[in-house]
């Protein structure tokens, strides 16, 4: 059994990996690795929530199908940040997709289909758009 801490742009979460899952996913479970974990959330009174892992997917394996959504308040907000976002996208080529959502009109714009979802890319996007405006699906 292993107890880990997962961190993202928003915070951290304690993760419990039981022996069977640990043996199956141990190659993904190393410091600095970017992973998606699925499981059951355990919440007890007076304790922080934890996640009991059922499965782990290496982040870059999901890059083929995952999409990063960037939300903008309106078209003016999109135009204001577009240059910085495009510049950031060019620095991190890869296989991921990016889409833009304009909140006021609910309009969707297709971004690049060749972006790498690495940690540096996500931090730069957060600096440009704000963490609350980035979703990975």
BELFEN-V252964 format. One record per helix or strand. SS is the DSSP state (H for helix, E for strand). FROM is the first residue (numbers start at 1). TO is the last residue. If there is no record, write none. Layout:
SS/FROM/TO ; SS/FROM/TO
This chain:
E/2/7 ; E/12/17 ; H/19/25 ; E/35/42 ; E/50/58 ; H/59/62 ; E/67/72 ; H/75/91 ; E/93/102 ; E/107/110 ; E/115/115 ; H/119/129 ; H/131/133 ; E/134/136
